Amino acid sequence: MTALQVAIGSLNDLVDAPLDAGRKPGKPIPSGLVTTTLARALVVGGTVLGAVLSVLGAPPGAGVVMLGLAGLVLAIGFAYDLRAKGTPWSWLPFALGIPLLPVFGWYGASGSLPSWFGALVPTAAIAGSALAIANARADLERDADAGVRSVAIRLGTDRSWRLHAVLWVVVVAIAIGWLVALGSDARAVLAVGAAAGLVIAGVVVGRQGSPARRERAWEIESIAGVALAVTWLLAVGSAP
């Protein structure tokens, strides 16, 4: 999965390089830290390595499914980079792609999925939509200057913030409510609550301020979202 994300992220920076020039000079390609040739090599190398490792690391009999999941992850990521990014539909690849991450990891380790993935997958889709809107809000001024009609520009600064905040509240409510319904240990619920608090902190940080502040907020939400997912998975796995 790391290799697949390297391929997706490298293509994203390649596509963004013309827009980033003069607007985001700190990015790898505009700063000269990474050449376009190297970025293209990372796209190809990450794709091949990710596909090969997906098959080699799969449980017995699951190689074809894992290769298919890897291909789906790449297709969604590349579709975002090449088509959906900077459009009002930029949230859709996030909503489709984020739920595939735990599916890929769990199925790749065990060859099966537990029943509670029926709650995890739609919740992850909601979280992916929230992250997509936060990401678009971080690039709002740059996209407006470049004439890009992102979801954040379409909704506006205030409405995009409110919508993504509501989506995160729904995610947190489902995550904690599910654990309470399962009768999970109080310490597990507190751990999930702490990670949820970090997510909300990122939402609050990005409410107002400069593009740099909103970008930091998006980063906080992304990292905290991963922490929320991991602590929730551990809590569910240890529930009675």
C-alpha positions as CSV (number, residue, x, y, z in Angstrom):
1,M,0.0,0.0,0.0
2,T,2.9,2.4,0.7
3,A,4.2,1.7,-2.8
4,L,0.8,2.3,-4.3
5,Q,0.4,5.6,-2.5
6,V,3.9,6.7,-3.6
7,A,2.7,6.2,-7.2
8,I,-0.5,8.1,-6.7
9,G,1.1,10.9,-4.8
10,S,3.9,11.3,-7.3
11,L,1.4,11.5,-10.2
12,N,-0.5,14.1,-8.2
13,D,2.5,16.3,-7.9
14,L,3.3,15.9,-11.6
15,V,-0.2,17.0,-12.5
16,D,0.0,19.9,-10.0
17,A,3.5,21.1,-11.0
18,P,2.3,23.8,-13.5
19,L,-0.2,25.2,-11.0
20,D,2.2,25.0,-8.0
21,A,4.9,26.9,-9.9
22,G,5.0,30.4,-8.3
23,R,2.1,29.5,-6.0
24,K,3.5,26.7,-3.9
25,P,7.3,27.0,-4.3
26,G,7.9,24.6,-1.4
27,K,6.4,21.6,-3.2
28,P,9.0,19.0,-4.3
29,I,8.9,19.6,-8.1
30,P,8.7,23.5,-8.1
31,S,11.4,23.7,-5.5
32,G,13.7,21.5,-7.7
33,L,14.1,18.9,-5.0
34,V,12.5,16.3,-7.3
35,T,12.8,16.3,-11.1
36,T,9.8,15.4,-13.3
37,T,11.9,12.4,-14.6
38,L,12.3,11.1,-11.0
39,A,8.6,11.7,-10.3
40,R,7.6,9.7,-13.4
41,A,9.9,6.9,-12.3
42,L,8.3,6.8,-8.9
43,V,4.8,6.5,-10.5
44,V,5.9,3.5,-12.6
45,G,8.1,2.0,-9.8
46,G,5.4,2.4,-7.1
47,T,2.8,0.9,-9.4
48,V,4.9,-2.2,-10.2
49,L,6.2,-2.7,-6.7
50,G,2.8,-2.3,-5.1
51,A,1.2,-4.8,-7.5
52,V,4.0,-7.4,-7.0
53,L,4.0,-7.1,-3.2
54,S,0.2,-7.3,-3.1
55,V,0.4,-10.7,-4.7
56,L,3.5,-12.0,-2.9
57,G,2.2,-11.0,0.5
58,A,-1.3,-12.3,0.0
59,P,-2.7,-15.3,2.0
60,P,-3.0,-18.6,0.1
61,G,-5.6,-18.3,-2.7
62,A,-6.0,-14.6,-2.2
63,G,-3.4,-13.3,-4.7
64,V,-5.9,-12.5,-7.5
65,V,-8.2,-10.6,-5.1
66,M,-5.3,-8.6,-3.7
67,L,-4.1,-7.8,-7.2
68,G,-7.6,-6.6,-8.1
69,L,-7.8,-4.5,-4.9
70,A,-4.4,-3.0,-5.7
71,G,-5.6,-2.2,-9.2
72,L,-8.8,-0.6,-7.9
73,V,-6.8,1.6,-5.4
74,L,-4.6,2.8,-8.3
75,A,-7.5,3.4,-10.6
76,I,-9.3,5.5,-8.0
77,G,-6.1,7.4,-7.1
78,F,-5.1,8.1,-10.7
79,A,-8.7,9.1,-11.5
80,Y,-8.5,11.7,-8.8
81,D,-5.1,13.0,-10.0
82,L,-6.0,13.2,-13.7
83,R,-9.7,14.0,-13.7
84,A,-11.5,14.7,-10.4
85,K,-9.0,16.9,-8.6
86,G,-10.0,20.5,-8.7
87,T,-13.6,19.7,-9.7
88,P,-16.8,19.7,-7.6
89,W,-16.4,15.8,-7.7
90,S,-13.0,15.7,-6.0
91,W,-14.6,14.2,-2.9
92,L,-15.8,11.1,-4.7
93,P,-12.4,9.3,-5.1
94,F,-11.7,10.0,-1.4
95,A,-15.1,8.5,-0.5
96,L,-14.4,5.4,-2.6
97,G,-10.7,5.1,-1.9
98,I,-10.4,5.6,1.9
99,P,-12.6,2.6,2.7
100,L,-10.4,0.4,0.5
101,L,-7.4,0.9,2.8
102,P,-8.6,-1.2,5.8
103,V,-10.2,-3.7,3.4
104,F,-6.8,-4.1,1.6
105,G,-4.9,-4.4,4.9
106,W,-7.3,-6.8,6.7
107,Y,-8.0,-9.0,3.7
108,G,-4.4,-9.1,2.8
109,A,-3.5,-10.3,6.3
110,S,-6.3,-12.8,6.9
111,G,-8.0,-13.6,3.6
112,S,-11.4,-12.6,5.0
113,L,-13.3,-9.7,6.4
114,P,-15.2,-9.6,9.8
115,S,-18.9,-8.6,9.9
116,W,-18.2,-5.2,11.5
117,F,-16.6,-4.1,8.2
118,G,-20.3,-3.4,7.3
119,A,-20.0,-0.4,9.6
120,L,-16.4,0.5,9.0
121,V,-16.6,0.8,5.2
122,P,-19.5,3.4,5.0
123,T,-18.0,5.3,8.0
124,A,-14.6,5.5,6.2
125,A,-16.4,6.8,3.1
126,I,-17.9,9.6,5.1
127,A,-14.4,10.4,6.6
128,G,-12.9,10.3,3.1
129,S,-15.4,12.9,1.9
130,A,-14.6,15.1,4.9
131,L,-10.9,14.9,4.2
132,A,-11.4,15.7,0.5
133,I,-13.3,18.9,1.4
134,A,-10.6,19.9,3.9
135,N,-7.9,19.3,1.2
136,A,-9.8,21.4,-1.3
137,R,-10.2,24.2,1.4
138,A,-6.4,24.2,1.8
139,D,-5.9,24.9,-1.9
140,L,-8.9,27.4,-2.2
141,E,-6.9,30.5,-3.1
142,R,-4.6,28.7,-5.5
143,D,-7.5,27.0,-7.2
144,A,-9.4,30.2,-7.5
145,D,-6.4,32.0,-9.0
146,A,-5.9,29.1,-11.5
147,G,-9.6,29.1,-12.4
148,V,-10.2,25.6,-10.9
149,R,-13.7,24.9,-9.7
150,S,-13.1,22.7,-6.7
151,V,-15.7,21.5,-4.2
152,A,-14.6,24.1,-1.7
153,I,-15.0,26.9,-4.3
154,R,-18.4,25.6,-5.3
155,L,-19.6,25.5,-1.7
156,G,-17.8,28.6,-0.5
157,T,-15.4,28.9,2.5
158,D,-18.1,28.8,5.2
159,R,-20.4,26.1,3.8
160,S,-17.5,23.8,2.9
161,W,-16.2,24.1,6.5
162,R,-19.6,23.4,8.0
163,L,-20.3,20.4,5.7
164,H,-16.9,18.8,6.4
165,A,-17.3,19.5,10.2
166,V,-20.8,17.8,10.1
167,L,-19.3,14.8,8.3
168,W,-16.6,14.4,10.9
169,V,-19.1,14.6,13.7
170,V,-21.1,11.8,12.1
171,V,-17.9,9.7,11.9
172,V,-17.0,10.3,15.5
173,A,-20.6,9.5,16.6
174,I,-20.7,6.2,14.7
175,A,-17.2,5.2,16.0
176,I,-17.9,5.8,19.6
177,G,-21.5,4.7,19.5
178,W,-20.5,1.4,18.0
179,L,-18.0,0.7,20.8
180,V,-20.5,1.6,23.4
181,A,-23.1,-0.7,21.8
182,L,-20.5,-3.5,21.9
183,G,-19.8,-3.0,25.5
184,S,-16.1,-2.2,24.8
185,D,-13.7,-1.5,27.7
186,A,-13.8,2.1,28.9
187,R,-10.1,2.6,28.2
188,A,-10.6,1.6,24.5
189,V,-13.5,4.1,24.3
190,L,-11.3,6.8,25.8
191,A,-8.5,6.1,23.4
192,V,-10.9,6.4,20.4
193,G,-12.3,9.6,22.0
194,A,-8.8,11.1,22.3
195,A,-8.1,10.4,18.6
196,A,-11.6,11.9,17.8
197,G,-10.6,15.0,19.8
198,L,-7.6,15.5,17.6
199,V,-9.7,15.3,14.5
200,I,-12.1,17.9,15.9
201,A,-9.1,20.1,16.9
202,G,-8.0,20.0,13.2
203,V,-11.5,21.0,12.1
204,V,-11.4,23.9,14.5
205,V,-7.9,25.1,13.5
206,G,-9.0,25.2,9.8
207,R,-12.1,27.3,10.5
208,Q,-10.5,30.6,9.7
209,G,-7.1,31.9,8.8
210,S,-4.5,31.8,6.0
211,P,-4.0,29.0,3.4
212,A,-1.0,27.8,5.4
213,R,-3.2,27.4,8.5
214,R,-5.9,25.5,6.6
215,E,-3.2,23.2,5.1
216,R,-1.9,22.5,8.6
217,A,-5.5,21.8,9.7
218,W,-5.9,19.3,6.8
219,E,-2.7,17.6,7.8
220,I,-3.9,17.4,11.4
221,E,-7.2,15.9,10.3
222,S,-5.4,13.3,8.1
223,I,-3.1,12.1,10.8
224,A,-5.8,12.2,13.5
225,G,-8.1,10.3,11.1
226,V,-5.6,7.5,10.8
227,A,-5.2,7.4,14.6
228,L,-9.0,7.3,15.0
229,A,-9.2,4.4,12.5
230,V,-6.3,2.4,14.2
231,T,-7.6,2.9,17.8
232,W,-11.1,1.9,16.7
233,L,-9.9,-1.2,14.9
234,L,-7.9,-2.2,18.0
235,A,-11.0,-1.5,20.3
236,V,-13.3,-3.5,18.1
237,G,-10.9,-6.4,17.9
238,S,-10.6,-6.6,21.7
239,A,-14.3,-6.2,22.4
240,P,-16.1,-9.0,24.2
